[in-house]
């Protein structure tokens, strides 16, 4: 039950972080947003050092660094995806992709899905088709580019979570600190190499920093949940994070969803719930 609650908390934090990051990327180049978000996330995780402790073993550093590279890619792709929009369609697509890979890894490592899981996996694929096939007047239909970015973001998020899960259970927050240090370095180096293309626009500092802080909290809660539960269950419960993004997008941005896409979103929730029950 504790792992379940931690995964739900991670889901909520990820949803809010994605919404703020997507809005920030609308106000400035996505790299400028990530340049603020990633160091803010690193600062929060560094503050947790004396509280939760660290063990900088080779495995912790290696898996943490790998998660950092995946995190940097996920930051850029996800915030760019949500900046293009519509958030309330692309966020669930990203979530379903980010859930599928950890489920596969969990099964290979010995996790077993019951009948609910066997129904949930194909149902998730149906949900992806429904939420990406909006039509009709006023439909919030994503572009092909946005969908490709959403799939890429989901894969990067999945790799980040898998790497964090592989880190030793007794390493404390060492994988998180290493991961954020690497993702910050990658982001800043990339931004420096592309500084002429970024222009002079200023990022939304407060919004971007808040996104980074929330993302850091979400990573911590996921790590603790994965250490106390099965990866297959924790990953798909964490993948419920679009619920927060969708609610914020509808309430703040008044984004509209076609009726068929509403069915798709409902199917996505049902698919993730079935996987969680498995």
C-alpha positions in Angstrom: 0.0 0.0 0.0 2.9 2.4 0.8 4.4 1.8 -2.7 1.0 2.5 -4.2 0.6 5.8 -2.4 4.1 6.8 -3.3 3.5 6.0 -7.0 0.2 8.1 -6.9 2.1 11.0 -5.4 4.7 10.7 -8.1 2.0 10.7 -10.7 0.5 13.9 -9.4 3.8 15.6 -9.2 4.8 14.6 -12.7 1.4 15.9 -14.1 1.8 19.3 -12.5 5.5 19.5 -13.5 4.6 18.7 -17.1 1.9 21.4 -17.3 4.2 24.1 -15.9 7.1 23.0 -18.2 4.8 23.0 -21.2 3.6 26.5 -20.5 7.2 27.6 -19.9 8.2 26.3 -23.3 5.5 28.4 -24.9 7.1 31.5 -23.5 10.7 30.8 -24.5 12.8 28.2 -26.4 12.4 24.8 -24.8 16.2 24.6 -24.0 15.9 27.9 -22.1 13.1 26.3 -20.0 15.1 23.2 -19.3 18.2 25.3 -18.5 16.2 26.5 -15.5 14.3 23.4 -14.7 17.1 20.9 -14.6 19.4 22.8 -12.1 16.4 23.6 -9.9 15.7 19.9 -9.8 19.3 19.2 -8.9 19.2 21.7 -6.1 16.2 20.0 -4.5 17.8 16.5 -4.7 21.0 17.8 -3.2 19.1 19.1 -0.2 17.8 15.6 0.3 21.4 14.2 0.7 21.6 14.6 4.5 18.1 13.4 5.0 18.0 10.2 2.9 21.7 9.6 2.6 23.8 8.5 -0.4 26.1 5.7 -1.4 28.2 6.5 -4.5 28.9 3.0 -5.7 29.8 2.3 -9.3 26.4 0.9 -10.0 24.6 3.9 -8.5 26.7 6.3 -10.4 26.4 4.4 -13.7 22.7 3.9 -13.6 22.2 7.4 -12.3 24.3 8.9 -15.2 22.3 6.8 -17.7 19.0 8.1 -16.2 20.4 11.6 -16.4 21.0 11.4 -20.2 17.5 9.9 -20.7 16.1 12.7 -18.4 17.7 15.4 -20.5 16.2 14.0 -23.7 12.8 13.5 -21.9 12.8 17.1 -20.6 13.4 18.6 -24.1 11.0 16.3 -26.0 8.2 16.5 -23.4 8.2 20.2 -22.9 8.4 20.8 -26.7 5.5 18.3 -27.1 3.3 20.0 -24.6 4.2 23.4 -26.0 2.9 22.4 -29.4 -0.2 20.9 -27.8 -2.9 19.9 -27.2 -1.7 18.9 -23.8 -4.8 17.0 -23.0 -4.2 14.5 -25.8 -0.4 14.4 -26.1 0.2 13.9 -22.4 -1.8 10.6 -22.2 0.0 9.3 -25.4 3.4 10.0 -23.7 2.2 8.3 -20.5 1.1 5.1 -22.3 4.4 4.8 -24.1 6.3 5.5 -20.9 4.4 2.7 -19.1 4.8 0.1 -21.8 8.6 -0.2 -21.7 8.9 -0.6 -17.9 6.2 -3.2 -18.0 8.2 -5.2 -20.5 11.3 -4.9 -18.4 9.5 -5.9 -15.3 8.1 -9.0 -17.0 11.6 -10.0 -18.2 12.8 -9.6 -14.6 10.2 -11.9 -13.2 7.1 -9.8 -12.6 3.9 -11.6 -13.7 0.7 -10.1 -15.1 -2.7 -11.7 -14.4 -5.7 -11.6 -16.6 -6.3 -7.9 -15.9 -2.8 -7.1 -17.3 -3.3 -9.2 -20.4 -6.4 -7.1 -21.1 -4.8 -3.9 -20.1 -1.9 -4.0 -22.5 -3.9 -4.2 -25.8 -6.4 -1.8 -24.4 -3.6 0.7 -23.9 -2.8 0.5 -27.6 -6.4 1.1 -28.5 -6.4 4.2 -26.3 -3.3 5.5 -28.1 -5.2 5.3 -31.4 -8.3 6.9 -30.1 -6.7 9.9 -28.4 -4.6 10.6 -31.5 -7.4 10.4 -34.1 -9.5 13.4 -33.3 -11.7 14.8 -36.1 -14.6 17.1 -36.6 -15.2 20.7 -35.9 -13.4 22.1 -32.9 -11.5 18.8 -32.3 -8.2 19.1 -30.6 -6.2 17.0 -33.1 -2.4 16.7 -32.7 -0.1 17.1 -35.6 2.1 14.2 -36.8 5.2 16.0 -35.5 3.6 16.4 -32.1 2.7 12.7 -32.0 6.3 11.7 -32.9 7.6 13.9 -30.2 5.2 12.5 -27.7 6.3 8.9 -28.5 9.9 9.9 -28.2 9.3 11.7 -24.9 7.5 8.6 -23.6 10.4 6.3 -24.5 12.9 8.7 -22.9 10.8 8.9 -19.7 10.6 5.1 -19.6 14.4 4.7 -20.0 14.9 7.2 -17.2 12.6 5.2 -14.8 14.1 1.9 -15.8 17.6 3.2 -15.0 16.5 4.5 -11.7 14.9 1.2 -10.8 18.2 -0.7 -11.7 20.2 1.4 -9.2 21.1 -0.4 -6.0 18.4 -0.1 -3.3 20.9 0.9 -0.7 22.3 3.9 -2.7 19.9 6.5 -1.2 19.4 9.5 -3.5 22.8 9.0 -5.2 21.2 8.0 -8.5 19.0 11.0 -8.4 21.8 13.4 -7.7 24.1 11.9 -10.4 21.2 11.8 -12.9 20.3 15.4 -12.4 24.0 16.5 -12.5 24.4 14.8 -15.8 21.1 16.0 -17.3 22.0 19.6 -16.2 25.4 19.3 -17.8 24.0 17.9 -21.0 21.4 20.6 -21.2 23.7 23.5 -20.5 26.3 22.2 -23.0 23.7 21.8 -25.7 22.3 25.3 -25.0 25.8 26.7 -25.2 26.4 25.1 -28.6 23.1 26.5 -29.9 23.2 29.9 -28.2 22.8 31.8 -31.4 19.6 29.9 -32.3 18.1 30.5 -28.9 17.7 34.2 -29.4 17.5 36.7 -26.6 14.1 35.7 -25.2 13.9 35.3 -21.4 12.5 32.0 -20.0 9.7 32.0 -17.5 12.0 31.6 -14.5 9.4 30.9 -11.8 7.4 28.5 -13.9 10.4 26.6 -15.2 12.0 26.3 -11.7 8.7 25.1 -10.3 8.5 22.4 -13.0 12.0 21.3 -12.1 11.3 21.1 -8.4 8.1 19.1 -9.0 9.9 16.8 -11.4 12.5 16.2 -8.7 9.8 15.3 -6.1 8.2 13.0 -8.6 11.5 11.2 -9.3 12.1 10.7 -5.6 8.7 9.3 -5.0 9.0 6.9 -7.9 12.4 5.7 -6.8 11.0 5.0 -3.3 7.9 3.3 -4.7 9.9 1.1 -7.1 12.2 0.0 -4.3 9.1 -1.1 -2.3 7.0 -2.6 -5.1 7.0 -4.3 -8.5 8.2 -2.1 -11.4 5.3 -3.2 -13.6 2.7 -1.9 -11.1 4.6 1.2 -10.0 5.4 2.3 -13.5 1.8 2.2 -14.8 0.4 3.9 -11.7 3.0 6.6 -12.2 1.8 6.8 -15.8 -1.5 8.2 -14.6 0.2 11.6 -14.4 -1.7 13.0 -17.5 -4.8 13.3 -15.3 -3.2 16.2 -13.6 -2.0 17.7 -16.8 -5.3 17.3 -18.6 -7.3 18.8 -15.7 -4.9 21.8 -15.6 -5.0 22.2 -19.4 -8.8 22.2 -19.5 -9.2 24.5 -16.5 -6.4 27.0 -17.3 -6.1 26.9 -21.1 -9.7 25.8 -21.9 -8.5 23.1 -24.3 -11.3 21.3 -26.0 -11.5 17.5 -26.6 -13.5 15.7 -29.3 -16.0 13.2 -28.0 -14.1 10.3 -29.5 -11.0 11.5 -27.8 -12.8 11.6 -24.5 -13.5 7.9 -25.0 -9.9 7.4 -25.8 -8.8 9.2 -22.6 -11.3 7.1 -20.6 -9.9 4.0 -22.3 -6.4 5.1 -21.3 -7.4 5.4 -17.7 -9.0 2.0 -17.8 -5.9 0.4 -19.4 -3.5 1.9 -16.9 -5.9 0.8 -14.0 -6.0 -2.7 -15.3 -2.2 -2.9 -15.5 -2.0 -1.6 -12.0 -4.4 -4.3 -10.8 -2.2 -6.9 -12.5 
